[in-house]
Amino acid sequence: MYQFVAVLAVLVVAALFIPESSQARSPYNGTWKSSDGTFVASIKDNTIRINLVVDDVTGLYWKGTFKKHKSEMVVSRADRKVLQYAAFGSSDPDKLFVVKQHEIRFAFRIEGVNNVISLRRSR
């Protein structure tokens, strides 16, 4: 009986600390930066967060979903509750990301000018 309880306890502890296969780590998790350091993104748990860095000021530009499927494109849904209070926050309800193995690109619009921002994994 004691052996059964001990084995059961080990299995319960293992189940609590070993992630399920459905929660496998995304190869895109981590930090991504633009070449000039103006944009710094972090991807974790199917969420992307992009900060805009200007001089010594950092502000949230985007926070939304980030679920990569088989295509190179990810449509991210904005976290409007967070972005509505962000001084640098995008007002877009969705943002399209083009994802390649070592690069993530997205459109950035400021004062009527469109730019394509390229992010690379930060080491």
Sequence and secondary structure as in RCSB ss.txt:
>XXXX:A:sequence
MYQFVAVLAVLVVAALFIPESSQARSPYNGTWKSSDGTFVASIKDNTIRINLVVDDVTGLYWKGTFKKHKSEMVV
SRADRKVLQYAAFGSSDPDKLFVVKQHEIRFAFRIEGVNNVISLRRSR
>XXXX:A:secstr
 HHHHHHHHHHHHHHHHS  GGG   TT EEEEETTSSEEEEEETTEEEEEEEETTEEEEEEEEE    SSSEEE
EEB HHHHTT TT    SEEEEEEETTEEEEEEEETTEEEEEEEEE  
